[in-house]
Amino acid sequence: MAETHDKKSDQVARALTRKVVCGDYAPGEKLRQDAISRDFGVSQATAREALLRLAAQGLTVVQPRRGICVAPLDRASVEELKVMRLALEPVALIHSVPHLTPAQISEAVEHQVSCDTAGNAQDWEDANRLFHMAIIAGCGMPRLIDEINNLQLLYARHFLARHANRWKPRSDPDHQAIITAIRARDANRASSVLQRHLARLT
C-alpha cells in the first residue's frame, strides 16, 4: 500500500514540476492541495507529499497566510544557480569522463543532436538538460548527480521564462567540443569547455 502511495506522489510531483518549470503556474501562484488532489485523482495526503517534494526542490515556498506558492523568479536566484552549476558540474564531468561507457557516450551524442535539431525552446531545453546529465552519468556520485539534476530543473524554469520567446534554433559548438574531449578521454579538456559554457549562462 505504501509503495502505491509513493508511486502516486512521485507521479504527481513530476507532473507538478513540469508545470512549474514550463510556466504553467505563475510565480507566486498558490498551489491548493485540494485542487491538486481533485485534478490528479489522488488523496490529499498524496497531493501534500508531492507539494512538499517541490518545496524541497526549491520550486515552491511557504508564504504566511497564503500557504504553498510557486517560488518567485529573480535575478539573484539565476546568479546563485550559475555559481552552483559552475562549482559542481565541471567536477562531476572530470570524474565521469574516464568511466563513461560507449553506450552512455552514444546517449549523450543523441541528446546533443536533439539540441541542434530542436524546433522550439521547450524541446531544446529538454534535450539540453538531458545532454548535461548524460555527460556526468559516469561520475559514480549519486548525491552529486541528484543535486545537479535539481539545479538543472531550477535553471530550466528561469531559462524558459526569460528566453523562450526569443529563442532561435542553433547548434552548440561547446556541446560538440565536450563530446570530442570525452571521446578522447580528456577529462580536463571536457571540464574546461564546460566551465566556459556555463560561464555564459544568463
Rosetta silent file (secondary structure, phi, psi, omega in degrees, C-alpha in Angstrom):
SEQUENCE: MAETHDKKSDQVARALTRKVVCGDYAPGEKLRQDAISRDFGVSQATAREALLRLAAQGLTVVQPRRGICVAPLDRASVEELKVMRLALEPVALIHSVPHLTPAQISEAVEHQVSCDTAGNAQDWEDANRLFHMAIIAGCGMPRLIDEINNLQLLYARHFLARHANRWKPRSDPDHQAIITAIRARDANRASSVLQRHLARLT
SCORE:     score description
SCORE:     0.000 S_00000001
   1 L     0.000  -45.100  179.301    0.000    0.000    0.000 S_00000001
   2 H   -62.568  -36.869 -179.454    2.784    2.411    0.920 S_00000001
   3 H   -62.491  -42.270  178.939    4.564    1.581   -2.335 S_00000001
   4 H   -63.207  -43.299  179.343    1.463    2.574   -4.365 S_00000001
   5 H   -59.999  -44.881  179.743    1.145    5.816   -2.391 S_00000001
   6 H   -62.032  -42.639 -178.888    4.796    6.646   -3.039 S_00000001
   7 H   -63.971  -40.234  179.257    4.439    5.943   -6.739 S_00000001
   8 H   -65.107  -44.238 -179.274    1.407    8.221   -6.976 S_00000001
   9 H   -66.482  -35.205  175.748    3.099   11.054   -5.138 S_00000001
  10 H   -62.025  -45.040 -178.975    6.157   10.655   -7.378 S_00000001
  11 H   -63.559  -44.106  179.573    3.957   10.880  -10.464 S_00000001
  12 H   -65.550  -42.604  179.479    2.126   13.936   -9.174 S_00000001
  13 H   -60.959  -42.270  178.845    5.391   15.599   -8.124 S_00000001
  14 H   -64.064  -42.081  179.872    6.864   15.027  -11.596 S_00000001
  15 H   -65.958  -42.045  178.460    3.771   16.449  -13.280 S_00000001
  16 H   -66.053  -40.451  177.357    3.720   19.490  -10.994 S_00000001
  17 H   -58.169  -45.375  179.277    7.438   20.021  -11.512 S_00000001
  18 H   -59.191  -43.491 -178.643    6.893   20.027  -15.266 S_00000001
  19 H   -65.538  -41.058  179.267    4.101   22.582  -14.946 S_00000001
  20 H   -66.970  -46.555 -178.557    6.173   24.892  -12.741 S_00000001
  21 H   -61.987  -39.921 -177.624    9.262   24.622  -14.949 S_00000001
  22 H   -80.461   -6.663  178.270    7.253   25.261  -18.123 S_00000001
  23 L    86.769   12.645  176.765    5.494   28.268  -16.594 S_00000001
  24 L   -66.686  -27.436  171.642    2.009   26.780  -16.466 S_00000001
  25 L  -107.695  130.009 -177.208    1.926   28.027  -12.876 S_00000001
  26 L   -79.185  151.566  174.343    2.927   31.660  -12.432 S_00000001
  27 L   -54.281  132.800 -179.300    5.472   32.801   -9.835 S_00000001
  28 L    86.788  -10.457 -178.985    3.654   33.434   -6.569 S_00000001
  29 L   -66.657  136.037  179.330    0.603   31.409   -7.608 S_00000001
  30 E   -76.943  133.899  176.649   -0.938   29.448   -4.760 S_00000001
  31 L  -104.414  108.193 -175.343   -0.990   25.676   -5.202 S_00000001
  32 L   -85.186  127.439 -178.081   -4.060   24.363   -3.443 S_00000001
  33 H   -60.901  -41.876 -178.711   -3.764   20.898   -2.023 S_00000001
  34 H   -67.002  -37.189  179.481   -7.469   20.140   -2.523 S_00000001
  35 H   -68.183  -40.681  178.684   -7.374   21.277   -6.160 S_00000001
  36 H   -66.295  -39.970  176.814   -4.317   19.156   -6.915 S_00000001
  37 H   -58.478  -44.024 -179.323   -5.948   16.199   -5.187 S_00000001
  38 H   -70.191  -46.017 -176.068   -9.013   16.643   -7.385 S_00000001
  39 H   -63.260  -36.228 -176.531   -7.139   17.344  -10.629 S_00000001
  40 H  -100.006   -2.302  178.103   -4.893   14.286  -10.309 S_00000001
  41 L    65.847   39.543 -179.559   -7.445   11.985   -8.700 S_00000001
  42 L  -125.332  168.634  177.337   -5.321   11.314   -5.621 S_00000001
  43 L   -69.487  161.500  177.256   -5.782   11.690   -1.886 S_00000001
  44 H   -66.346  -30.612  177.025   -4.977   14.970   -0.183 S_00000001
  45 H   -64.223  -41.646  177.520   -2.166   13.205    1.659 S_00000001
  46 H   -65.888  -42.031  178.650   -0.618   12.223   -1.669 S_00000001
  47 H   -62.044  -41.403 -179.943   -1.088   15.758   -3.008 S_00000001
  48 H   -65.790  -40.986  178.697    0.572   17.209    0.084 S_00000001
  49 H   -61.434  -40.959  178.615    3.524   14.838   -0.197 S_00000001
  50 H   -63.930  -42.023  179.354    4.007   15.881   -3.818 S_00000001
  51 H   -64.479  -37.340  177.968    3.889   19.558   -2.870 S_00000001
  52 H   -65.420  -33.377  177.567    6.462   19.013   -0.142 S_00000001
  53 H   -67.198  -37.711  176.261    8.783   17.439   -2.721 S_00000001
  54 H   -65.683  -36.815  177.536    8.505   20.557   -4.854 S_00000001
  55 H   -63.844  -40.237  179.184    9.336   22.654   -1.793 S_00000001
  56 H   -64.682  -28.827  178.456   12.429   20.522   -1.194 S_00000001
  57 H   -80.477  -13.627 -176.629   13.480   21.213   -4.797 S_00000001
  58 L    88.542   11.796  179.991   13.088   24.956   -4.341 S_00000001
  59 L   -87.830  -19.332  177.151   10.200   25.199   -6.788 S_00000001
  60 E  -131.683  160.354  176.865    7.679   26.251   -4.146 S_00000001
  61 E  -136.008  156.532  175.388    7.783   28.296   -0.969 S_00000001
  62 E   -98.056  120.867 -179.934    5.502   28.594    2.045 S_00000001
  63 E  -108.507  136.731  179.585    4.119   32.103    2.453 S_00000001
  64 L   -55.020  133.086  177.319    2.425   33.304    5.659 S_00000001
  65 L    65.915    2.277  178.317   -1.366   33.251    5.432 S_00000001
  66 L  -118.071  -30.206 -178.654   -1.191   32.002    1.828 S_00000001
  67 E    94.678 -148.826 -176.412    0.221   28.510    2.072 S_00000001
  68 E   -83.630  123.463 -178.461    2.315   26.809   -0.600 S_00000001
  69 E  -128.172  157.338  176.255    3.058   29.065   -3.565 S_00000001
  70 E   -64.020  134.449 -178.257    5.222   28.837   -6.672 S_00000001
  71 L   -61.616  147.764  178.831    8.680   30.218   -5.908 S_00000001
  72 L   -70.688  162.337  173.153    9.464   33.670   -7.311 S_00000001
  73 L  -108.541  123.792  179.538   11.763   34.271  -10.260 S_00000001
  74 L  -147.578  160.410 -175.512   14.518   36.790   -9.586 S_00000001
  75 H   -63.884  -37.285 -179.122   17.938   37.720  -10.867 S_00000001
  76 H   -60.937  -37.569  179.203   19.694   36.781   -7.626 S_00000001
  77 H   -65.157  -39.756  178.971   18.419   33.216   -7.958 S_00000001
  78 H   -62.567  -43.679 -179.816   19.786   32.949  -11.504 S_00000001
  79 H   -64.645  -39.007  178.539   23.208   34.111  -10.364 S_00000001
  80 H   -64.168  -43.195  178.790   23.181   31.640   -7.481 S_00000001
  81 H   -62.298  -40.069  179.180   22.279   28.778   -9.813 S_00000001
  82 H   -62.319  -46.002  179.581   25.075   29.797  -12.178 S_00000001
  83 H   -61.530  -43.162 -177.980   27.635   29.823   -9.353 S_00000001
  84 H   -68.319  -41.400  179.087   26.476   26.433   -8.081 S_00000001
  85 H   -65.848  -39.597  177.135   26.466   24.827  -11.514 S_00000001
  86 H   -62.920  -32.594 -178.922   29.959   26.179  -12.220 S_00000001
  87 H   -76.906  -35.247 -169.954   31.137   24.692   -8.942 S_00000001
  88 H  -100.268  -43.151 -171.422   29.566   21.254   -9.326 S_00000001
  89 H   -66.921  -43.415  177.691   29.157   20.248  -12.971 S_00000001
  90 H   -62.146  -35.425  176.989   32.802   20.518  -14.114 S_00000001
  91 H   -64.881  -45.443  178.923   33.875   18.442  -11.086 S_00000001
  92 H   -61.391  -38.272 -178.477   31.268   15.802  -11.872 S_00000001
  93 H   -67.679  -40.908  177.605   32.405   15.747  -15.500 S_00000001
  94 H   -56.547  -43.068  179.861   36.063   15.222  -14.567 S_00000001
  95 H   -75.190  -22.739 -176.124   35.067   12.170  -12.541 S_00000001
  96 H   -82.169  -42.359 -170.764   32.647   10.988  -15.228 S_00000001
  97 H   -51.564  -46.813 -177.821   34.772   11.063  -18.376 S_00000001
  98 H   -65.838  -17.353 -171.931   37.062    8.107  -17.545 S_00000001
  99 H  -111.808   -3.591  179.815   34.107    5.889  -16.714 S_00000001
 100 L   -65.268  131.555  178.018   31.551    6.688  -19.408 S_00000001
 101 L   -81.629  161.145  175.128   30.655    3.593  -21.413 S_00000001
 102 H   -54.343  -37.417  179.294   30.318    3.673  -25.206 S_00000001
 103 H   -65.909  -40.234  178.888   26.555    3.372  -24.739 S_00000001
 104 H   -67.598  -37.733  176.831   26.495    6.361  -22.391 S_00000001
 105 H   -65.408  -41.337  177.603   28.565    8.418  -24.813 S_00000001
 106 H   -61.334  -38.831  177.966   26.195    7.481  -27.638 S_00000001
 107 H   -63.951  -42.887  177.978   23.275    8.606  -25.486 S_00000001
 108 H   -60.921  -40.486  178.887   24.963   11.958  -24.855 S_00000001
 109 H   -63.861  -40.068  177.872   25.510   12.360  -28.607 S_00000001
 110 H   -59.464  -41.627  179.234   21.824   11.631  -29.252 S_00000001
 111 H   -69.936  -34.419  176.200   20.866   14.419  -26.855 S_00000001
 112 H   -61.828  -45.317  178.766   23.395   16.728  -28.482 S_00000001
 113 H   -63.140  -40.051  178.267   21.799   16.080  -31.884 S_00000001
 114 H   -61.864  -37.923  175.125   18.353   16.663  -30.382 S_00000001
 115 H   -60.708  -48.898 -174.546   19.576   20.039  -29.108 S_00000001
 116 H   -67.890  -23.328 -176.866   20.920   21.003  -32.510 S_00000001
 117 H  -108.603    4.784 -178.669   17.724   19.992  -34.312 S_00000001
 118 L   -62.091  142.653 -178.617   15.161   21.251  -31.782 S_00000001
 119 L  -101.474   -6.884  178.218   12.414   23.371  -33.285 S_00000001
 120 L  -150.227  167.140 -174.072   11.311   25.218  -30.173 S_00000001
 121 H   -64.100  -37.714 -178.378   12.685   26.361  -26.824 S_00000001
 122 H   -65.854  -45.777  178.915   10.946   23.675  -24.788 S_00000001
 123 H   -63.541  -40.015  178.524   12.302   20.827  -26.895 S_00000001
 124 H   -62.800  -45.372 -177.384   15.757   22.398  -26.842 S_00000001
 125 H   -63.857  -41.158  177.370   15.703   22.824  -23.080 S_00000001
 126 H   -59.498  -47.976 -178.331   14.598   19.218  -22.538 S_00000001
 127 H   -67.516  -39.182  179.680   17.385   17.936  -24.787 S_00000001
 128 H   -62.144  -44.019  179.691   19.959   20.302  -23.313 S_00000001
 129 H   -64.808  -40.751  178.029   19.194   19.160  -19.766 S_00000001
 130 H   -64.673  -37.361  177.568   19.405   15.512  -20.830 S_00000001
 131 H   -62.689  -48.762 -177.720   22.756   16.194  -22.507 S_00000001
 132 H   -63.690  -33.543  177.924   24.199   17.814  -19.406 S_00000001
 133 H   -76.686  -33.431 -178.327   23.013   14.950  -17.230 S_00000001
 134 H   -66.301  -37.561 -175.266   24.249   12.307  -19.698 S_00000001
 135 L   -74.046  -16.312  178.113   27.835   13.557  -19.723 S_00000001
 136 L  -104.167    8.146 -174.354   28.126   13.275  -15.924 S_00000001
 137 L   -64.319  -20.939 -177.654   26.456    9.865  -15.712 S_00000001
 138 L   -92.594    6.224 -173.085   29.765    8.096  -15.163 S_00000001
 139 L   -72.800  -19.360  177.123   30.873   10.080  -12.120 S_00000001
 140 L    71.068   23.126 -178.904   29.630    7.447   -9.663 S_00000001
 141 L  -127.056   87.709 -173.199   28.299   10.032   -7.199 S_00000001
 142 H   -61.147  -36.076  179.457   24.516    9.733   -6.944 S_00000001
 143 H   -68.448  -37.859  176.407   24.057   12.578   -4.459 S_00000001
 144 H   -65.008  -42.360  178.399   26.071   14.915   -6.661 S_00000001
 145 H   -62.241  -43.338  178.842   24.047   13.855   -9.693 S_00000001
 146 H   -60.698  -42.584 -179.481   20.779   14.462   -7.817 S_00000001
 147 H   -64.798  -43.776  179.088   21.911   17.942   -6.778 S_00000001
 148 H   -65.054  -40.065  178.063   22.966   18.838  -10.316 S_00000001
 149 H   -58.852  -41.624  179.308   19.700   17.485  -11.695 S_00000001
 150 H   -67.164  -41.503  177.011   17.788   19.767   -9.334 S_00000001
 151 H   -61.393  -37.945  177.790   19.917   22.766  -10.307 S_00000001
 152 H   -61.405  -43.684  179.574   19.206   21.948  -13.961 S_00000001
 153 H   -62.867  -45.891 -179.194   15.460   21.980  -13.292 S_00000001
 154 H   -62.957  -40.992  179.181   15.608   25.281  -11.445 S_00000001
 155 H   -69.106  -36.754  178.966   17.662   26.878  -14.193 S_00000001
 156 H   -56.442  -39.917  179.399   15.326   25.485  -16.876 S_00000001
 157 H   -61.782  -46.115  178.089   12.462   27.388  -15.270 S_00000001
 158 H   -64.155  -43.105 -178.450   14.390   30.659  -15.437 S_00000001
 159 H   -59.758  -49.188 -176.771   15.547   29.977  -18.991 S_00000001
 160 H   -66.829  -35.897  179.940   12.064   29.287  -20.341 S_00000001
 161 H   -68.902  -34.451 -172.714   10.550   32.267  -18.548 S_00000001
 162 H   -98.780  -27.115 -169.073   13.180   34.712  -19.803 S_00000001
 163 H  -121.799  -10.687 -172.735   14.337   33.396  -23.177 S_00000001
 164 H   -58.311  -39.725 -174.962   11.652   31.171  -24.745 S_00000001
 165 H   -68.680  -25.392 -179.400   10.030   33.957  -26.769 S_00000001
 166 H  -113.137   13.375  179.546   13.277   34.975  -28.484 S_00000001
 167 L   -69.179  142.902  177.105   14.904   31.556  -28.744 S_00000001
 168 L  -130.566  143.768  178.327   16.158   30.535  -32.183 S_00000001
 169 L   -57.424  141.344 -178.414   17.260   27.097  -33.458 S_00000001
 170 L  -165.971  158.367  171.353   21.015   26.688  -33.369 S_00000001
 171 L   -95.327  157.442 -175.987   23.822   24.199  -32.974 S_00000001
 172 L  -117.600  105.314 -179.432   26.067   24.393  -29.928 S_00000001
 173 H   -64.076  -27.508  177.676   29.821   24.158  -30.627 S_00000001
 174 H   -64.701  -41.331  177.686   30.554   23.756  -26.909 S_00000001
 175 H   -59.917  -43.967  179.694   28.486   20.576  -26.805 S_00000001
 176 H   -63.887  -40.716 -179.631   30.436   19.214  -29.774 S_00000001
 177 H   -66.022  -36.234  177.605   33.749   20.160  -28.149 S_00000001
 178 H   -65.444  -45.131  178.865   32.735   18.393  -24.936 S_00000001
 179 H   -61.429  -42.504  178.758   31.835   15.237  -26.855 S_00000001
 180 H   -59.982  -43.708  179.215   35.147   15.375  -28.723 S_00000001
 181 H   -66.767  -38.450  178.467   37.037   15.651  -25.423 S_00000001
 182 H   -63.078  -45.050 -179.788   35.008   12.818  -23.890 S_00000001
 183 H   -62.504  -30.444  177.080   35.777   10.527  -26.825 S_00000001
 184 L   -84.631   -1.042 -176.508   39.462   11.328  -26.350 S_00000001
 185 L    57.327   35.789  178.338   39.054   10.617  -22.602 S_00000001
 186 L   -99.221   85.782 -175.119   40.428   14.110  -21.959 S_00000001
 187 H   -63.691  -40.470 -178.735   38.592   14.911  -18.734 S_00000001
 188 H   -64.928  -41.348  177.908   40.404   18.182  -18.099 S_00000001
 189 H   -64.951  -44.528  178.791   39.624   19.489  -21.576 S_00000001
 190 H   -59.248  -44.271 -179.111   35.967   18.469  -21.284 S_00000001
 191 H   -65.838  -38.878  178.932   35.712   20.182  -17.906 S_00000001
 192 H   -63.118  -43.333  178.285   37.393   23.347  -19.205 S_00000001
 193 H   -64.763  -41.077  179.804   34.943   23.615  -22.096 S_00000001
 194 H   -63.308  -40.233  176.710   32.028   23.017  -19.736 S_00000001
 195 H   -59.876  -44.983  177.596   33.232   25.798  -17.429 S_00000001
 196 H   -61.881  -41.601 -179.429   33.372   28.188  -20.359 S_00000001
 197 H   -61.458  -48.531 -177.124   29.945   27.010  -21.482 S_00000001
 198 H   -70.934  -29.231  179.686   28.330   27.515  -18.068 S_00000001
 199 H   -64.260  -18.437 -179.159   30.003   30.903  -17.586 S_00000001
 200 L   -88.351   -2.970 -178.660   27.858   32.178  -20.468 S_00000001
 201 L   -59.221  139.709  177.829   24.572   31.400  -18.723 S_00000001
 202 L  -131.297    0.000    0.000   22.225   34.336  -18.451 S_00000001
